Amino acid sequence: MVDKKWMEKGFIDEPVPEQIDIKAEIRRMCKEKNALIMAHYYTEGVIQEVADFIGDSLALAQKAATTDADIIVMCGVHFMGETNKILCPNKKVLIPDLNASCSLAESCPADEFERFVMAHPGHTVVSYVNTTAGTKAVTDVVVTSSNAKQIVDSLPKDAPIIFGPDWNLGNYINSLTGRHMVLWNGACHVHEKFSVEKILKLKKLHPEAKILVHPECKGPVVNIADKVGSTAALLKFSIDDEAQTFIVATESGILNEMQRLAPHKTFIPAPPDDSTCACNECNYMKLITLNKLYNCLKYEWPYIEVQPEVALKAIKPIERMLEISKQLGL
């Protein structure tokens, strides 16, 4: 039974007995309950190590759409759990901490975005996946950083487009496609903070290093990159490229997978502008801990709920994204 105090906190913080091998017990419960643990690249390394599947937003959505698990545990942020629930309405979708929100999703309240859309009639609405279910419900097609350019390119050349909520990503896609999409002015608090000056100082210390940048970063940071791409694209580049050292300008959780897949290479997290910290972390992703994951599986709570009328509207742009991505081989 879920205690009221836990419901108020949004997660269960019951102590895990010291004698328990927590990783082994998590795996045992997954087998017993037919549960699938999915983790985003930005979660802690220990979470990625115990997960069944690790990926970026596109890969996580694609996996959720095809899994035969009875329970999905989304080790990521809230909108990712919502996406899973929308795609799998008959499955139980859990998240270890309901407080794991997203600054980018929060920057685009559904009611305000709907008014923005209504003020631009006749526009195709393209929304980044980092949005709430309510925002997706007033969207024509969802995109991720992995497929945004290709999906925008697939739309008629003369189609007027609204792109939200990430202004930096929308501006970058405009520069690649020659479009003039109307942009919602939202941003990710992690990617907004990277410092060109600090990255270039690192480059002087490591002149052989290649700079990897996520397109949610500001234009000046994107302009100094050797490679701009989604989390998955940066991971692939870091493995395949001949360079041995990389400066990585995205959430530092990805370095765990980069180092695992290319142990002989050196990965340096790009620092933020407003801190003496050597890396840049998403405080929301870091709310997902091993203890919370254990308790989440044990009690099958917290779970994600999406109002049926919202889900009915929100699933259409998600399915359109998955369909176009499949057609394009993404």
C-alpha positions as CSV (number, residue, x, y, z in Angstrom):
1,M,0.0,0.0,0.0
2,V,1.3,3.5,-0.9
3,D,1.6,5.7,2.2
4,K,0.0,9.2,2.0
5,K,3.3,10.8,2.9
6,W,4.9,9.2,-0.2
7,M,2.1,10.4,-2.4
8,E,2.7,14.0,-1.2
9,K,6.4,13.6,-2.0
10,G,5.9,12.1,-5.4
11,F,8.3,9.2,-4.7
12,I,8.9,6.4,-2.2
13,D,11.9,6.9,0.1
14,E,11.5,3.7,2.2
15,P,15.1,2.6,3.1
16,V,16.3,-0.4,1.3
17,P,17.6,-3.1,3.7
18,E,21.4,-3.2,3.7
19,Q,21.6,-6.9,3.1
20,I,19.8,-6.7,-0.2
21,D,21.7,-6.7,-3.4
22,I,19.6,-3.9,-4.9
23,K,20.6,-4.4,-8.5
24,A,19.9,-8.1,-8.4
25,E,16.6,-7.5,-6.6
26,I,15.6,-5.0,-9.3
27,R,16.3,-7.5,-12.0
28,R,14.4,-10.2,-10.1
29,M,11.3,-8.0,-9.8
30,C,11.5,-7.2,-13.5
31,K,11.4,-10.9,-14.4
32,E,8.6,-11.6,-11.9
33,K,6.5,-8.7,-13.0
34,N,7.3,-8.8,-16.7
35,A,8.6,-5.2,-16.3
36,L,10.9,-3.3,-18.7
37,I,13.2,-0.7,-17.4
38,M,14.0,2.1,-20.0
39,A,16.6,4.7,-19.2
40,H,17.5,7.9,-21.0
41,Y,21.2,8.6,-21.6
42,Y,21.1,11.5,-19.2
43,T,20.3,9.4,-16.1
44,E,23.0,8.3,-13.7
45,G,25.4,5.6,-14.8
46,V,24.1,3.2,-12.2
47,I,20.6,3.5,-13.6
48,Q,21.8,2.9,-17.1
49,E,23.7,-0.2,-15.9
50,V,20.5,-1.8,-14.5
51,A,18.2,-0.8,-17.4
52,D,16.9,-3.2,-20.1
53,F,17.1,-0.5,-22.7
54,I,19.0,2.8,-23.0
55,G,18.3,5.4,-25.6
56,D,17.4,8.9,-26.6
57,S,13.8,10.2,-26.9
58,L,13.1,8.7,-30.3
59,A,14.5,5.3,-29.4
60,L,12.6,5.2,-26.1
61,A,9.3,6.0,-27.9
62,Q,10.0,3.4,-30.6
63,K,10.7,0.8,-27.9
64,A,7.6,1.6,-25.9
65,A,5.5,1.2,-29.0
66,T,6.6,-2.3,-29.6
67,T,7.3,-3.9,-26.1
68,D,5.3,-6.8,-24.8
69,A,6.1,-6.0,-21.2
70,D,3.2,-5.5,-18.8
71,I,5.0,-2.8,-16.9
72,I,7.2,0.0,-18.3
73,V,9.5,1.8,-15.8
74,M,10.6,5.1,-17.4
75,C,13.9,6.2,-15.9
76,G,13.8,9.7,-17.3
77,V,11.6,12.7,-17.0
78,H,7.8,13.0,-16.8
79,F,7.0,13.8,-20.4
80,M,8.8,10.6,-21.4
81,G,6.6,8.6,-19.1
82,E,3.5,10.4,-20.6
83,T,4.7,9.5,-24.1
84,N,5.0,5.8,-23.0
85,K,1.5,5.9,-21.5
86,I,-0.1,7.5,-24.5
87,L,1.5,4.8,-26.7
88,C,0.7,2.0,-24.3
89,P,-2.6,2.9,-22.6
90,N,-3.2,-0.6,-21.3
91,K,0.2,-1.0,-19.7
92,K,1.2,0.3,-16.3
93,V,3.8,3.0,-16.8
94,L,5.9,3.9,-13.7
95,I,8.4,6.6,-13.0
96,P,10.6,6.5,-9.9
97,D,10.0,10.2,-9.1
98,L,7.0,12.3,-10.2
99,N,9.0,15.4,-9.6
100,A,11.3,14.6,-12.5
101,S,10.0,17.3,-14.8
102,C,11.7,19.1,-17.7
103,S,12.5,22.8,-17.9
104,L,11.9,22.8,-21.7
105,A,8.4,21.2,-21.3
106,E,7.7,23.7,-18.5
107,S,8.6,26.6,-20.7
108,C,5.6,25.7,-23.0
109,P,2.4,25.5,-21.0
110,A,-0.3,23.8,-23.1
111,D,-2.9,26.6,-22.7
112,E,-0.4,29.3,-23.8
113,F,0.9,27.2,-26.7
114,E,-2.7,26.6,-27.9
115,R,-3.3,30.4,-27.9
116,F,0.0,30.8,-29.9
117,V,-1.2,28.2,-32.4
118,M,-4.6,29.9,-32.7
119,A,-2.9,33.2,-33.4
120,H,-1.2,31.6,-36.5
121,P,-4.0,29.9,-38.4
122,G,-3.1,27.7,-41.3
123,H,0.2,26.6,-39.8
124,T,1.4,23.0,-39.4
125,V,2.3,22.6,-35.8
126,V,5.6,20.8,-35.1
127,S,6.4,20.1,-31.5
128,Y,9.6,18.8,-30.0
129,V,9.0,15.6,-28.0
130,N,10.1,17.5,-24.8
131,T,6.6,18.7,-24.2
132,T,3.7,17.7,-22.0
133,A,0.8,15.6,-23.3
134,G,-1.4,18.7,-23.3
135,T,1.0,20.5,-25.7
136,K,1.2,17.5,-27.9
137,A,-2.6,17.5,-28.1
138,V,-2.5,20.7,-30.1
139,T,0.3,19.5,-32.3
140,D,0.3,18.0,-35.8
141,V,3.5,16.1,-35.7
142,V,6.1,15.5,-32.9
143,V,9.8,15.4,-33.6
144,T,13.0,14.6,-31.7
145,S,16.5,16.0,-32.2
146,S,17.2,12.8,-34.1
147,N,14.5,13.3,-36.8
148,A,13.5,17.0,-36.7
149,K,15.3,18.0,-39.9
150,Q,14.1,15.0,-41.8
151,I,10.5,15.4,-40.7
152,V,10.4,19.1,-41.4
153,D,11.9,18.4,-44.8
154,S,9.1,15.9,-45.5
155,L,6.5,18.6,-45.1
156,P,5.4,20.6,-48.2
157,K,7.9,23.3,-49.1
158,D,5.3,26.0,-49.0
159,A,3.7,24.9,-45.7
160,P,3.9,27.6,-43.0
161,I,5.1,25.9,-39.8
162,I,5.1,26.6,-36.1
163,F,7.9,25.0,-34.2
164,G,8.0,24.7,-30.4
165,P,9.1,24.8,-27.8
166,D,12.9,24.9,-28.2
167,W,13.9,28.1,-29.9
168,N,17.5,27.0,-30.4
169,L,16.6,23.7,-32.0
170,G,14.0,25.4,-34.2
171,N,16.5,28.1,-35.3
172,Y,19.1,25.4,-36.1
173,I,16.5,23.5,-38.2
174,N,15.6,26.7,-40.0
175,S,19.3,27.2,-40.9
176,L,19.6,23.6,-42.3
177,T,16.3,23.6,-44.3
178,G,16.0,27.2,-45.4
179,R,12.6,27.3,-43.7
180,H,11.2,30.3,-41.8
181,M,9.3,28.5,-39.1
182,V,7.6,30.5,-36.5
183,L,9.4,29.7,-33.3
184,W,8.1,29.4,-29.7
185,N,10.6,30.9,-27.3
186,G,11.4,28.0,-25.0
187,A,14.7,26.5,-23.9
188,C,16.4,23.7,-21.9
189,H,18.1,25.0,-18.8
190,V,21.0,22.6,-19.4
191,H,21.8,23.3,-23.0
192,E,21.3,27.1,-22.6
193,K,24.2,27.3,-20.1
194,F,27.2,26.1,-22.2
195,S,29.9,28.6,-22.5
196,V,31.8,29.2,-25.8
197,E,34.6,30.8,-23.9
198,K,35.0,27.8,-21.5
199,I,34.8,25.3,-24.3
200,L,37.4,27.1,-26.3
201,K,39.7,27.2,-23.3
202,L,39.3,23.4,-23.1
203,K,40.1,23.2,-26.8
204,K,43.4,25.0,-26.2
205,L,44.3,22.5,-23.5
206,H,43.2,19.6,-25.8
207,P,43.8,20.9,-29.4
208,E,43.3,17.4,-30.7
209,A,39.8,17.1,-29.3
210,K,36.7,17.3,-31.4
211,I,33.7,19.4,-30.1
212,L,30.4,17.6,-30.0
213,V,27.3,19.8,-29.6
214,H,23.6,19.1,-29.1
215,P,21.3,21.4,-31.3
216,E,19.5,22.6,-28.2
217,C,22.6,24.7,-27.5
218,K,22.8,28.4,-28.4
219,G,23.9,29.3,-31.9
220,P,27.5,30.5,-30.9
221,V,28.1,27.1,-29.3
222,V,26.7,25.2,-32.3
223,N,29.0,27.3,-34.6
224,I,32.2,26.0,-33.0
225,A,31.2,22.3,-33.2
226,D,32.9,19.6,-35.2
227,K,29.7,17.6,-34.9
228,V,26.1,18.8,-34.2
229,G,23.5,16.1,-33.5
230,S,21.1,14.4,-31.2
231,T,22.3,12.5,-28.2
232,A,22.3,9.2,-30.2
233,A,24.1,10.9,-33.1
234,L,26.8,12.3,-30.9
235,L,27.2,8.9,-29.3
236,K,27.6,7.2,-32.7
237,F,30.0,9.9,-34.0
238,S,32.2,9.5,-30.8
239,I,32.5,5.8,-31.4
240,D,33.0,5.8,-35.2
241,D,35.3,8.9,-35.6
242,E,39.0,8.5,-35.6
243,A,39.5,11.2,-33.0
244,Q,40.5,10.0,-29.5
245,T,39.4,13.0,-27.5
246,F,36.1,14.7,-27.4
247,I,34.6,17.8,-25.7
248,V,30.9,17.0,-25.2
249,A,28.4,19.9,-25.0
250,T,25.2,18.1,-23.8
251,E,24.0,16.6,-20.5
252,S,27.0,14.8,-19.0
253,G,25.1,11.6,-18.4
254,I,25.8,10.5,-22.0
255,L,29.5,10.3,-21.1
256,N,28.8,7.0,-19.3
257,E,27.6,5.3,-22.5
258,M,30.4,7.0,-24.5
259,Q,33.0,5.7,-22.2
260,R,31.5,2.2,-22.0
261,L,31.4,1.8,-25.8
262,A,34.7,3.5,-26.5
263,P,36.8,2.8,-23.3
264,H,40.1,3.7,-25.0
265,K,38.9,7.3,-25.8
266,T,38.8,10.4,-23.6
267,F,35.5,12.3,-23.1
268,I,35.5,15.8,-21.5
269,P,32.2,17.3,-20.4
270,A,31.8,20.9,-21.5
271,P,31.3,23.2,-18.5
272,P,28.4,25.6,-18.0
273,D,28.9,29.4,-18.1
274,D,27.5,30.2,-14.6
275,S,29.4,27.7,-12.4
276,T,32.8,26.5,-11.4
277,C,31.5,22.9,-11.9
278,A,33.3,20.9,-14.5
279,C,30.2,19.5,-16.1
280,N,26.6,20.3,-16.8
281,E,23.8,18.1,-15.4
282,C,20.0,18.0,-15.5
283,N,18.9,18.1,-11.9
284,Y,15.6,16.5,-13.0
285,M,17.2,13.5,-14.5
286,K,19.4,13.1,-11.4
287,L,16.2,12.7,-9.3
288,I,16.1,9.1,-10.6
289,T,18.1,7.1,-8.1
290,L,18.6,3.4,-7.6
291,N,16.7,3.4,-4.3
292,K,13.7,5.1,-5.9
293,L,13.8,2.7,-8.8
294,Y,13.8,-0.3,-6.3
295,N,10.8,1.1,-4.4
296,C,9.0,2.0,-7.6
297,L,9.2,-1.5,-8.8
298,K,8.3,-3.0,-5.4
299,Y,5.2,-0.9,-4.9
300,E,4.4,-0.3,-8.6
301,W,4.1,3.4,-7.8
302,P,4.4,6.3,-8.8
303,Y,2.5,5.6,-12.1
304,I,1.8,7.9,-15.0
305,E,-1.7,9.0,-15.8
306,V,-2.9,10.9,-18.9
307,Q,-6.5,12.0,-19.2
308,P,-8.1,9.9,-22.0
309,E,-9.4,12.9,-24.0
310,V,-5.8,14.4,-24.0
311,A,-4.2,11.1,-24.8
312,L,-6.6,10.6,-27.8
313,K,-5.4,13.9,-29.3
314,A,-1.7,13.5,-28.3
315,I,-1.3,10.1,-29.8
316,K,-1.9,11.3,-33.3
317,P,1.3,13.5,-33.6
318,I,3.4,10.8,-31.9
319,E,2.2,8.1,-34.2
320,R,2.8,10.4,-37.2
321,M,6.4,10.9,-36.0
322,L,6.9,7.2,-35.7
323,E,5.3,6.5,-39.1
324,I,7.5,9.1,-40.9
325,S,10.6,8.0,-39.0
326,K,9.9,4.4,-40.2
327,Q,9.4,5.5,-43.8
328,L,12.6,7.5,-43.7
329,G,14.5,4.6,-42.1
330,L,15.3,6.6,-38.9
